[in-house]
Amino acid sequence: MPADQRRGTTPPSGRSMQFIDRIVGDARYLKGALRTLKYVTPIAQHRGRVFPHVIDELAEKYQDAPALLSDRERFTYRERAERSHQESAPVDQNDTLTERPE
């Protein structure tokens, strides 16, 4: 005898099951959307925070901890920040891109 019949209940069927499935699916979708907003909202609130600034913040925080590892090379956060400054285009104090001298 199935477990549902032993308990005296029968599983919902037909339209009620479809309705429940839709509610469960909508709840999962909403949960994912809210999780995405949780991660994206800080980005929108700090529009001036660009990747080179993030690299500098990480270099200050982690300094000599390994940041990038490969079979051939290993970079600490500090080395990564130094290299980032060498490779980046010159930026003035207002964070506007200036032309590279040729």
N, C-alpha and C positions, 0 to 999 in steps of 0.2 A: 504494500500500500504506500503511495507517495506521502512524503512528509506533510504536505499541505493538507491532505485529506485527514491525516491523523490528528492534526491540530484543530480541525473543524473549519479551516478557512480554505478558500480556493483562490488561486492567483487571479488578478484582474485580467480581463481579456478584451479584445476588440478596441473600441474607441478609448476606453479608460486607460488601457496600457499604452496606446499611442500618445495620449495626453501626458502621462507620467514620463514616458521616454523623452518627449519634447521638453518638459520642464527640467529634467535632469540634464539634457544637452544644453539648454539655455543657461543653466546654472554653471556648468563647466566652462562655457564660452565666456560668461561674465567674470568668472574667477580668473581666467587667463587674461582677459582684457584689463582687469584691475591690477594684476601682477605686472603686466607690461607698463601700465601707467605709473606704477610705483618706481620702476627703473628709469623711465623716460622723463618724469617730472623734474628731477634735479638738473638734467641737461638743459631743459627749457628755462629754468630759473637762473642758470649761470651761463648766459650766452657768450660772455667774454672769456670763458674758460676754454682755451684751445689746447690742442694736443701737446705742443711744446711746453705749456705751463704745467700740464699734468705730469710730463716727464720730469720737470724740475722739482715738482712737489714730491714725487716718488724718490728722486735722488736725495732730497733732503731727509726724507723719512727713513729710507733703507740703506743709503750710502754704499757700503761695500758688499751688500748681499747680492747673490747672482740674480741677474735680470733676464738675460738671454743666454741660452746654452745650445751648443751644437757640437758635432763631432770635432770640428776644426777650431772653433772659437768659444770664448766665454766672456761675457760683458757683465760688469756690475752695474747697478743703477747709476752710479756716478759716471762711469765710463760711457754709458748710454746717453746720459745728458750732455756730456762733453761732445760726443760725436753728433748728437742732434744739433748742437749749436754750430758745429762746423758745416753741417749739410744744409741748414736752413737758410732761407733767403733773409737778407738784412731787414729788420723791423725797427721802426723808430719808437720813441717812448710812448706814442699814442697807439701803438699796436697796429700801425698801418704799414703795408708792404711798401718797401722802397726798392728802387731798381738796383740790380746787382751791377757793380762796376765791371766793365768788360776788360 
